[in-house]
Amino acid sequence: MVSQIGHLGAVSHPDHLDGRLPVGPSAVNPHEMSFTPDGPKETVTPRALTGAEIAATLDDYRRAAENARRAGFDGLEIHAQGNQFIAQFLSPRLNRRTDAYGGSAENRARLLLDIVETVTEVWGSGRVGVKLSPYWRSGTAFTADDEVLADYDQVLKRLGDCDLAYLHLVGPEAGAGVDDTLTAFSRFRAHYRGAVVANLGFTRESGNDLIARGLADAVSFGAPYIANPDLVERFGHGLPLAEGDRDTYYSGGERGYTDYPAAGRP
């Protein structure tokens, strides 16, 4: 059982912070939606982190890693995907810093590598994974264009020197107008030599095919588990999958959380 740790950064909201501004790499609004107690709201312009606050944030990651170990987890996954904190630092549109954590692609990747170093001091690299989504496309900040993908190529190469337990990689969405899944994971394999866990949009058949091609070592399933708490059972017996009710995602109460029935075996 692996604990995933992360930071919302600029996609948090003052509603979560007693009215204070969220923080980000720079004072640039990512123009995303933030999930708040009163429902989704548009993000605001964050406050840029100071150098001292970045150092304090690394200490927060260390404490989170220590807490996960004390809680009895078997490993740790650094959440660096989507539109959240680490991805914001990697983004040339959101990170406009002029210090050691901004400017060049190498500097924009420094925070991720510093976090990896910090948590591996607690766990050892063989118990730490990183989750990235190079093909993430959202609004104007996350584009998955040629420049961004080339930057991620270099991030993957640098993570290859960290001797991680695995790299958890989110592929492109179907119909997104970028590379298809096989092209994307072939690209990942070309730049990262360690164990790869593939994610996003896989079926039992397409996941097995990706592994058979040698483009991943395992496949993870997220959304299918919401409506299929017995997903492994269904895969094992060739049973159809239930569809999730998206209107209940990220909402309160048990509806859409504990009320999906298990499938009967044939």
C-alpha positions as CSV (number, residue, x, y, z in Angstrom):
1,M,0.0,0.0,0.0
2,V,1.5,3.3,-1.2
3,S,0.7,6.7,0.1
4,Q,0.5,9.5,-2.5
5,I,1.5,12.9,-1.2
6,G,1.0,16.2,-3.0
7,H,0.3,19.9,-2.9
8,L,-2.5,21.9,-4.7
9,G,-0.5,25.0,-5.0
10,A,-2.3,27.6,-7.1
11,V,-5.3,25.4,-7.7
12,S,-6.3,25.7,-4.1
13,H,-8.7,28.4,-3.1
14,P,-9.0,31.1,-0.3
15,D,-12.1,29.1,0.9
16,H,-9.7,26.4,2.1
17,L,-7.2,28.9,3.6
18,D,-9.4,31.2,5.8
19,G,-9.4,33.8,3.1
20,R,-5.6,33.8,2.4
21,L,-4.3,33.5,-1.1
22,P,-3.0,30.1,-2.3
23,V,0.7,29.9,-3.2
24,G,2.3,29.1,-6.6
25,P,5.6,29.4,-8.4
26,S,4.6,32.9,-9.6
27,A,1.7,35.3,-9.2
28,V,-0.1,33.9,-12.3
29,N,-3.7,32.6,-12.2
30,P,-3.8,29.1,-13.7
31,H,-7.5,29.6,-14.7
32,E,-8.5,26.2,-13.4
33,M,-11.5,25.1,-11.3
34,S,-10.9,24.5,-7.6
35,F,-13.1,22.1,-5.6
36,T,-14.4,24.0,-2.5
37,P,-16.9,23.1,0.2
38,D,-19.4,25.2,-1.8
39,G,-18.7,23.5,-5.1
40,P,-16.3,24.2,-8.0
41,K,-15.0,27.8,-8.1
42,E,-12.6,29.5,-10.4
43,T,-9.0,29.8,-9.2
44,V,-7.6,33.2,-8.2
45,T,-4.2,34.7,-8.7
46,P,-1.9,33.1,-6.2
47,R,1.0,34.5,-4.1
48,A,4.5,33.6,-5.3
49,L,6.4,31.4,-2.9
50,T,9.6,33.0,-1.5
51,G,12.8,31.0,-1.4
52,A,12.4,30.5,2.3
53,E,8.9,29.2,1.8
54,I,10.2,26.7,-0.8
55,A,12.6,25.4,1.8
56,A,9.8,25.2,4.4
57,T,7.7,23.3,1.8
58,L,10.5,20.7,1.3
59,D,10.4,20.3,5.1
60,D,6.6,19.7,4.8
61,Y,7.2,16.9,2.3
62,R,9.8,15.4,4.6
63,R,7.3,15.4,7.5
64,A,4.6,13.9,5.2
65,A,7.0,11.1,4.2
66,E,7.8,10.4,7.8
67,N,4.1,10.4,8.7
68,A,3.4,7.9,5.9
69,R,6.1,5.6,7.2
70,R,4.9,5.8,10.8
71,A,1.4,5.0,9.5
72,G,2.6,1.7,8.1
73,F,2.6,2.3,4.4
74,D,4.9,0.3,2.1
75,G,6.0,3.1,-0.1
76,L,5.4,6.7,-1.1
77,E,4.3,8.3,-4.4
78,I,5.0,11.9,-5.2
79,H,2.0,13.5,-6.8
80,A,3.5,15.6,-9.7
81,Q,0.7,15.2,-12.2
82,G,-2.2,17.2,-13.6
83,N,-2.5,20.9,-12.7
84,Q,-1.1,20.8,-9.2
85,F,1.9,22.2,-7.4
86,I,4.9,20.4,-9.0
87,A,3.3,20.6,-12.5
88,Q,2.9,24.3,-12.0
89,F,6.6,24.7,-11.3
90,L,7.3,22.6,-14.5
91,S,5.0,24.9,-16.6
92,P,6.8,27.7,-18.5
93,R,3.5,29.6,-18.5
94,L,3.0,29.5,-14.7
95,N,6.6,29.6,-13.5
96,R,8.1,33.0,-14.2
97,R,10.6,32.9,-11.4
98,T,14.1,34.3,-11.9
99,D,15.8,32.4,-9.1
100,A,17.1,28.8,-9.0
101,Y,13.6,27.4,-9.4
102,G,12.6,29.2,-12.6
103,G,13.7,30.3,-16.0
104,S,15.3,27.3,-17.8
105,A,13.6,23.9,-18.1
106,E,16.4,22.6,-15.8
107,N,15.6,25.1,-13.1
108,R,11.8,24.6,-13.4
109,A,12.4,20.9,-12.7
110,R,14.6,21.6,-9.6
111,L,11.7,21.6,-7.2
112,L,10.6,18.1,-8.3
113,L,14.1,16.7,-7.9
114,D,14.6,18.4,-4.6
115,I,11.3,16.8,-3.3
116,V,12.5,13.4,-4.6
117,E,15.8,13.8,-2.8
118,T,14.0,14.9,0.4
119,V,11.6,12.0,0.6
120,T,14.1,9.4,-0.5
121,E,16.2,10.4,2.5
122,V,13.3,9.2,4.6
123,W,12.3,6.1,2.6
124,G,15.2,5.1,0.4
125,S,14.7,5.4,-3.4
126,G,13.5,1.9,-3.8
127,R,10.3,2.7,-1.9
128,V,9.5,6.0,-3.8
129,G,7.6,6.6,-7.0
130,V,6.7,9.7,-8.9
131,K,3.5,10.3,-10.9
132,L,3.7,12.7,-13.9
133,S,1.3,13.6,-16.7
134,P,3.4,15.1,-19.6
135,Y,0.3,15.1,-21.9
136,W,-2.0,17.0,-19.6
137,R,-4.0,19.6,-21.5
138,S,-6.1,22.2,-19.6
139,G,-6.9,25.8,-20.2
140,T,-4.0,27.9,-21.4
141,A,-1.3,26.9,-18.9
142,F,-1.1,23.1,-19.7
143,T,-0.7,22.6,-23.4
144,A,1.3,19.4,-24.1
145,D,2.9,21.2,-27.0
146,D,6.3,20.2,-28.5
147,E,8.2,22.5,-26.1
148,V,6.5,21.0,-23.0
149,L,6.9,17.4,-24.2
150,A,10.6,18.1,-24.9
151,D,11.0,19.5,-21.4
152,Y,9.4,16.4,-19.9
153,D,11.7,14.2,-22.0
154,Q,14.6,15.7,-20.0
155,V,12.7,15.4,-16.7
156,L,12.3,11.6,-17.4
157,K,16.0,11.3,-18.1
158,R,16.9,13.0,-14.9
159,L,14.5,10.9,-12.9
160,G,16.2,7.9,-14.4
161,D,19.2,8.7,-12.3
162,C,17.2,8.6,-9.0
163,D,16.8,4.8,-8.9
164,L,13.0,5.1,-8.1
165,A,10.7,2.2,-7.4
166,Y,8.7,3.2,-10.4
167,L,7.5,6.2,-12.6
168,H,3.7,6.4,-12.8
169,L,3.0,8.0,-16.2
170,V,-0.4,9.4,-17.4
171,G,-0.8,9.1,-21.2
172,P,-2.8,11.3,-23.5
173,E,-6.6,11.4,-23.5
174,A,-8.3,9.7,-26.4
175,G,-9.1,12.3,-29.1
176,A,-7.0,15.0,-27.5
177,G,-5.2,15.8,-30.8
178,V,-1.8,14.7,-29.6
179,D,0.1,11.4,-29.7
180,D,-1.8,8.2,-29.3
181,T,-1.2,5.9,-26.3
182,L,1.4,3.6,-28.0
183,T,3.3,6.6,-29.4
184,A,3.3,8.3,-26.0
185,F,4.6,5.3,-24.0
186,S,7.1,4.5,-26.7
187,R,8.4,8.0,-26.1
188,F,8.5,7.5,-22.4
189,R,10.4,4.3,-22.7
190,A,13.0,6.0,-24.9
191,H,13.8,8.5,-22.0
192,Y,13.2,6.5,-18.8
193,R,14.9,3.2,-18.2
194,G,13.3,2.2,-14.9
195,A,9.9,0.6,-14.1
196,V,6.9,2.3,-15.7
197,V,3.3,2.2,-14.5
198,A,0.9,3.3,-17.2
199,N,-2.3,5.2,-16.5
200,L,-5.4,6.7,-18.2
201,G,-8.1,5.2,-20.3
202,F,-6.9,1.6,-20.3
203,T,-9.2,-1.5,-20.6
204,R,-8.2,-4.9,-19.5
205,E,-7.2,-5.7,-23.1
206,S,-5.3,-2.5,-23.9
207,G,-3.5,-2.7,-20.6
208,N,-2.3,-6.2,-21.3
209,D,-1.3,-5.2,-24.8
210,L,0.8,-2.3,-23.6
211,I,2.7,-4.7,-21.1
212,A,3.1,-7.3,-23.8
213,R,4.7,-4.7,-26.1
214,G,7.2,-3.9,-23.3
215,L,6.1,-0.3,-23.0
216,A,5.0,-0.6,-19.4
217,D,5.6,-2.9,-16.5
218,A,2.2,-2.4,-14.9
219,V,-1.1,-0.6,-15.6
220,S,-3.1,1.4,-13.0
221,F,-6.8,2.0,-13.1
222,G,-8.4,5.0,-11.4
223,A,-11.8,6.0,-12.6
224,P,-13.0,2.5,-13.3
225,Y,-12.5,1.7,-9.6
226,I,-15.1,4.3,-8.6
227,A,-18.0,2.4,-10.1
228,N,-16.3,-1.0,-9.8
229,P,-15.0,-1.6,-6.3
230,D,-14.6,-5.2,-7.4
231,L,-12.6,-4.3,-10.6
232,V,-10.1,-7.1,-10.2
233,E,-12.9,-9.6,-9.8
234,R,-14.6,-8.3,-12.9
235,F,-11.4,-8.4,-14.9
236,G,-10.7,-11.9,-13.7
237,H,-14.1,-13.3,-14.7
238,G,-14.6,-11.2,-17.9
239,L,-17.6,-9.3,-16.4
240,P,-18.8,-6.0,-17.8
241,L,-17.9,-2.8,-16.0
242,A,-20.4,-0.4,-14.4
243,E,-20.4,3.2,-15.5
244,G,-19.6,5.9,-12.9
245,D,-22.0,8.8,-12.1
246,R,-19.8,11.8,-12.7
247,D,-22.3,14.1,-11.0
248,T,-21.2,12.6,-7.7
249,Y,-17.5,12.9,-8.2
250,Y,-15.8,15.1,-5.5
251,S,-19.1,15.6,-3.7
252,G,-20.0,15.0,-0.1
253,G,-21.9,12.0,1.3
254,E,-21.9,8.4,0.5
255,R,-23.8,8.6,-2.9
256,G,-21.4,7.6,-5.6
257,Y,-18.8,6.5,-3.1
258,T,-20.0,3.4,-1.2
259,D,-23.2,2.5,-3.1
260,Y,-22.0,0.9,-6.2
261,P,-22.9,-2.8,-6.1
262,A,-20.5,-5.7,-6.8
263,A,-21.1,-7.8,-9.9
264,G,-22.3,-11.4,-9.5
265,R,-20.0,-14.0,-11.1
266,P,-21.4,-15.8,-14.1
